[in-house]
Amino acid sequence: MSCCDELARLMDRDFARNTQVYQLTDGRILNEIDTEYFLVFGGERRWFAGINYCPFCGRAISRGLWNQEMEK
């Protein structure tokens, strides 16, 4: 599931992942954003960067931002 076709294509090519943070066992997590969306970097040893917003459509996709909106 993704917010736009461009992000879906990144996930199809394994340049982005939509998963829980505890399921990212094959690399290093670069930041501590409360999200289920990660950009993937590297080759053999991967690095994951959590993202708050879709890099293509700009939609807020992180769980942390969604929870903040619900509290308002």
N, CA, C and O atoms as a DFTB+ gen file, in Angstrom:
288 C
 N C O
     1  1       0.843      -1.172       0.000
     2  2       0.000       0.000       0.000
     3  2       0.894       1.242       0.000
     4  3       1.855       1.333       0.764
     5  1       0.564       2.177      -0.856
     6  2       1.322       3.419      -0.914
     7  2       0.378       4.554      -1.295
     8  3      -0.756       4.327      -1.716
     9  1       0.867       5.769      -1.139
    10  2       0.048       6.944      -1.394
    11  2       0.036       7.350      -2.865
    12  3      -0.886       8.036      -3.306
    13  1       1.058       6.930      -3.637
    14  2       1.116       7.312      -5.048
    15  2       1.856       6.245      -5.847
    16  3       2.525       5.382      -5.278
    17  1       1.732       6.310      -7.151
    18  2       2.352       5.313      -8.024
    19  2       3.874       5.342      -7.957
    20  3       4.519       4.297      -8.046
    21  1       4.452       6.529      -7.802
    22  2       5.905       6.633      -7.761
    23  2       6.484       5.915      -6.542
    24  3       7.489       5.214      -6.654
    25  1       5.854       6.087      -5.384
    26  2       6.315       5.396      -4.182
    27  2       6.105       3.887      -4.324
    28  3       6.930       3.099      -3.863
    29  1       5.019       3.491      -4.952
    30  2       4.774       2.067      -5.192
    31  2       5.872       1.468      -6.075
    32  3       6.299       0.336      -5.846
    33  1       6.331       2.218      -7.077
    34  2       7.417       1.731      -7.938
    35  2       8.723       1.591      -7.152
    36  3       9.474       0.639      -7.365
    37  1       8.999       2.538      -6.240
    38  2      10.191       2.419      -5.401
    39  2      10.121       1.160      -4.541
    40  3      11.121       0.462      -4.375
    41  1       8.953       0.874      -4.001
    42  2       8.796      -0.318      -3.170
    43  2       8.937      -1.586      -4.004
    44  3       9.487      -2.581      -3.529
    45  1       8.448      -1.561      -5.240
    46  2       8.593      -2.725      -6.118
    47  2      10.057      -3.026      -6.412
    48  3      10.431      -4.186      -6.582
    49  1      10.884      -1.989      -6.471
    50  2      12.308      -2.155      -6.763
    51  2      13.157      -2.298      -5.500
    52  3      14.384      -2.366      -5.582
    53  1      12.516      -2.346      -4.343
    54  2      13.163      -2.468      -3.034
    55  2      14.063      -1.272      -2.704
    56  3      15.081      -1.427      -2.030
    57  1      13.686      -0.083      -3.178
    58  2      14.354       1.150      -2.785
    59  2      13.597       1.825      -1.643
    60  3      14.078       2.798      -1.063
    61  1      12.421       1.310      -1.326
    62  2      11.617       1.783      -0.199
    63  2      10.881       0.569       0.363
    64  3      10.589      -0.390      -0.353
    65  1      10.597       0.634       1.640
    66  2       9.857      -0.453       2.286
    67  2       8.743       0.098       3.151
    68  3       8.863       1.163       3.758
    69  1       7.657      -0.654       3.191
    70  2       6.539      -0.371       4.077
    71  2       6.460      -1.550       5.034
    72  3       5.889      -2.591       4.708
    73  1       7.042      -1.377       6.226
    74  2       7.125      -2.462       7.189
    75  2       7.301      -1.898       8.597
    76  3       7.564      -0.708       8.768
    77  1       7.157      -2.735       9.573
    78  2       7.410      -2.343      10.958
    79  2       8.915      -2.275      11.192
    80  3       9.675      -3.015      10.566
    81  1       9.348      -1.398      12.082
    82  2      10.769      -1.195      12.320
    83  2      11.452      -2.470      12.833
    84  3      12.615      -2.707      12.508
    85  1      10.774      -3.275      13.608
    86  2      11.391      -4.485      14.144
    87  2      11.604      -5.551      13.071
    88  3      12.326      -6.520      13.307
    89  1      10.993      -5.392      11.899
    90  2      11.168      -6.345      10.812
    91  2      12.357      -5.999       9.911
    92  3      12.674      -6.754       8.992
    93  1      13.005      -4.881      10.163
    94  2      14.177      -4.476       9.390
    95  2      15.419      -5.079      10.035
    96  3      16.123      -4.408      10.789
    97  1      15.680      -6.323       9.740
    98  2      16.768      -7.045      10.400
    99  2      18.020      -7.161       9.543
   100  3      19.047      -7.651      10.013
   101  1      17.948      -6.719       8.295
   102  2      19.078      -6.900       7.387
   103  2      19.846      -5.611       7.122
   104  3      20.399      -5.422       6.039
   105  1      19.880      -4.719       8.122
   106  2      20.606      -3.470       7.929
   107  2      20.564      -2.592       9.160
   108  3      20.217      -3.039      10.253
   109  1      20.924      -1.333       8.962
   110  2      21.003      -0.365      10.050
   111  2      19.956       0.728       9.846
   112  3      19.758       1.204       8.728
   113  1      19.291       1.121      10.922
   114  2      18.288       2.187      10.878
   115  2      18.985       3.500      11.200
   116  3      19.642       3.625      12.234
   117  1      18.840       4.477      10.315
   118  2      19.584       5.730      10.427
   119  2      18.926       6.776      11.320
   120  3      19.620       7.650      11.838
   121  1      17.615       6.717      11.515
   122  2      16.933       7.716      12.334
   123  2      15.826       7.047      13.143
   124  3      15.562       5.856      12.981
   125  1      15.190       7.812      14.002
   126  2      14.179       7.241      14.891
   127  2      12.808       7.866      14.658
   128  3      12.114       8.219      15.611
   129  1      12.427       7.999      13.421
   130  2      11.099       8.519      13.081
   131  2      10.078       7.410      13.296
   132  3      10.311       6.268      12.901
   133  1       8.949       7.737      13.918
   134  2       7.878       6.774      14.159
   135  2       7.100       6.591      12.853
   136  3       6.126       7.298      12.593
   137  1       7.540       5.642      12.049
   138  2       6.961       5.445      10.726
   139  2       7.015       3.985      10.325
   140  3       7.714       3.180      10.941
   141  1       6.276       3.658       9.293
   142  2       6.321       2.341       8.677
   143  2       6.931       2.417       7.284
   144  3       7.010       1.403       6.592
   145  1       7.364       3.601       6.862
   146  2       7.929       3.806       5.531
   147  2       9.409       4.167       5.641
   148  3       9.786       5.073       6.384
   149  1      10.239       3.443       4.892
   150  2      11.682       3.618       4.950
   151  2      12.266       3.644       3.554
   152  3      11.866       2.860       2.694
   153  1      13.218       4.551       3.322
   154  2      14.018       4.522       2.111
   155  2      15.181       3.577       2.361
   156  3      15.712       3.531       3.471
   157  1      15.584       2.825       1.346
   158  2      16.616       1.809       1.471
   159  2      17.858       2.269       0.706
   160  3      17.775       2.650      -0.461
   161  1      19.006       2.227       1.378
   162  2      20.282       2.607       0.774
   163  2      21.272       1.471       0.944
   164  3      21.131       0.642       1.843
   165  1      22.269       1.434       0.083
   166  2      23.348       0.461       0.229
   167  2      23.145      -0.773      -0.612
   168  3      22.118      -0.951      -1.267
   169  1      24.137      -1.607      -0.576
   170  2      24.115      -2.833      -1.354
   171  2      23.963      -4.045      -0.475
   172  3      22.852      -4.446      -0.128
   173  1      25.092      -4.625      -0.115
   174  2      25.076      -5.839       0.700
   175  2      24.563      -5.561       2.111
   176  3      23.700      -6.282       2.612
   177  1      25.076      -4.547       2.736
   178  2      24.621      -4.127       4.082
   179  2      23.745      -2.894       3.900
   180  3      24.246      -1.830       3.537
   181  1      22.474      -3.018       4.141
   182  2      21.518      -1.943       3.860
   183  2      21.405      -0.957       5.012
   184  3      21.648      -1.290       6.172
   185  1      21.031       0.258       4.659
   186  2      20.713       1.305       5.615
   187  2      19.292       1.749       5.327
   188  3      18.883       1.837       4.170
   189  1      18.532       2.031       6.396
   190  2      17.127       2.427       6.266
   191  2      16.929       3.800       6.886
   192  3      17.362       4.057       8.009
   193  1      16.274       4.671       6.148
   194  2      15.954       6.008       6.644
   195  2      14.441       6.150       6.678
   196  3      13.786       6.121       5.637
   197  1      13.885       6.304       7.883
   198  2      12.450       6.511       8.017
   199  2      12.056       7.862       7.442
   200  3      12.812       8.829       7.535
   201  1      10.875       7.924       6.852
   202  2      10.418       9.176       6.250
   203  2       9.052       9.570       6.808
   204  3       8.201       8.722       7.078
   205  1       8.868      10.884       6.973
   206  2       7.592      11.430       7.427
   207  2       6.646      11.700       6.268
   208  3       5.433      11.532       6.397
   209  1       7.200      12.118       5.137
   210  2       6.395      12.525       3.988
   211  2       6.821      11.754       2.749
   212  3       7.986      11.383       2.609
   213  1       5.889      11.520       1.868
   214  2       6.205      10.898       0.585
   215  2       7.093      11.858      -0.203
   216  3       6.764      13.039      -0.322
   217  1       8.211      11.376      -0.741
   218  2       9.104      12.261      -1.494
   219  2       8.532      12.698      -2.838
   220  3       9.096      13.582      -3.482
   221  1       7.437      12.105      -3.270
   222  2       6.861      12.422      -4.572
   223  2       5.600      13.288      -4.479
   224  3       5.509      14.319      -5.145
   225  1       4.637      12.878      -3.664
   226  2       3.374      13.626      -3.601
   227  2       3.281      14.526      -2.371
   228  3       2.398      15.381      -2.299
   229  1       4.187      14.342      -1.396
   230  2       4.213      15.198      -0.225
   231  2       3.227      14.833       0.871
   232  3       3.130      15.549       1.867
   233  1       2.507      13.757       0.718
   234  2       1.526      13.348       1.718
   235  2       2.228      12.890       2.997
   236  3       3.266      12.231       2.934
   237  1       1.669      13.236       4.150
   238  2       2.198      12.767       5.439
   239  2       1.900      11.276       5.556
   240  3       0.741      10.862       5.518
   241  1       2.967      10.462       5.701
   242  2       2.775       9.016       5.730
   243  2       3.284       8.360       7.008
   244  3       3.078       7.162       7.203
   245  1       3.941       9.114       7.879
   246  2       4.482       8.493       9.091
   247  2       3.409       8.349      10.160
   248  3       2.481       9.154      10.245
   249  1       3.551       7.330      10.954
   250  2       2.618       7.062      12.049
   251  2       2.668       8.188      13.078
   252  3       1.639       8.557      13.645
   253  1       3.859       8.735      13.322
   254  2       4.002       9.823      14.296
   255  2       3.222      11.057      13.897
   256  3       2.546      11.651      14.736
   257  1       3.298      11.461      12.633
   258  2       2.541      12.626      12.165
   259  2       1.046      12.351      12.171
   260  3       0.251      13.232      12.497
   261  1       0.661      11.135      11.813
   262  2      -0.751      10.788      11.797
   263  2      -1.325      10.848      13.217
   264  3      -2.444      11.322      13.412
   265  1      -0.563      10.369      14.211
   266  2      -1.017      10.420      15.597
   267  2      -1.141      11.854      16.095
   268  3      -2.063      12.162      16.851
   269  1      -0.225      12.741      15.684
   270  2      -0.302      14.149      16.072
   271  2      -1.553      14.804      15.512
   272  3      -2.194      15.601      16.197
   273  1      -1.908      14.479      14.279
   274  2      -3.105      15.043      13.656
   275  2      -4.363      14.572      14.378
   276  3      -5.312      15.341      14.531
   277  1      -4.378      13.318      14.822
   278  2      -5.552      12.759      15.502
   279  2      -5.750      13.401      16.878
   280  3      -6.877      13.463      17.368
   281  1      -4.667      13.881      17.509
   282  2      -4.761      14.493      18.822
   283  2      -5.354      15.894      18.769
   284  3      -5.847      16.386      19.784
   285  1      -5.319      16.539      17.624
   286  2      -5.824      17.921      17.504
   287  2      -7.318      17.991      17.606
   288  3      -7.892      19.077      17.524
